[in-house]
Amino acid sequence: MLLNPNQTITAMAGIAIALVIGVTFHEFSHAFTADQLGDHRPRALGRVSLNPARHIDPFGALLFLIAGFGYGRPVPVNVYALRPGRIGMAIVAAAGPIANVVVALVFAVLYRAIQISGLRMDFVEQVVLSAVFYNFVLAILNLIPIPPLDGYNVVLPFLPPRYAFTVQRYAQYGFFVLLLLVFIPGSPLGQLLGLAAPLTRLVIGA
């Protein structure tokens, strides 16, 4: 749960800004990669853009703040228009989490620069540190191979066709499995997302 009554307004604002940055770059990367691989529908829909309004889903953003689990507006991708076919879909799917890792590393460098400068920039530091942490959270979460997360589409093209067909039959239940993992006490999902904290400490040199 991200909304904590003990958090200050500044901390909550920092988290919100960090999530907007993370979701925007995540969805933009899906759209840009799909466009480069031959599917131009995301561009036609205005999704090859760094404008957050193109990518933020209001309800998905609210879920992030309340439950620590949410989503942006999915980028529609036509797998049959991609090069090279199914592998192209895996590349498009992987682009989002990879973008979040890159954003986390860029903000980690910025955080270190602020620390070295010795300037007192409390709110900026809060936003930058939150951007590092929550971009790692987004990357880890989306690499889980459960639909509708990106990890599902990263793994699916590499399965033998017979197994891929079987998995696709049950894909419609993936969201409910994910909800169970979010809300069940002691869920391994919490431990997995907990890896974002040591990763953050590692890259900021804490």
Buried (B, 14 or more C-beta within 10 A) or exposed (E): EBEEEEEEEEBBBBBBBBBBBBBBBBBBBBBBBBBBBEBBBBBEBEBBBEEBEBBBBEEBBEBBBEBBBBBBBEBEBEBEBBEEEBEBBBBBBBBBBBBBBBBBBBBBEBBBEBBEEEEEEEEBBBBBBBBBBBBBBBBBBBBBBBBBBBBBBBBBBEBEEEEBEEBEEEBEEBBEEBEEBBEEEEEEBEEBBEEBEEBBEEBBEE
